[in-house]
């Protein structure tokens, strides 16, 4: 049960990371801070770049949440 959940969550992290990297790569940015800087400097048009910036923020936040859940599940498993 727990192993299956961890496997599915790990796959989700992988998909989130790939989506994050794809969006950044589309704009030639290494991270979300660089993407925002390019928008602020006018190197990238605000639309759709700002929406993409928000998307990478959400993807990264979601990935961190999933990592926390995996960590909790592993701790629970180790206590058993």
Secondary structure as UniProt FT lines:
FT   HELIX           2..27
FT   HELIX           32..41
FT   HELIX           46..79
//
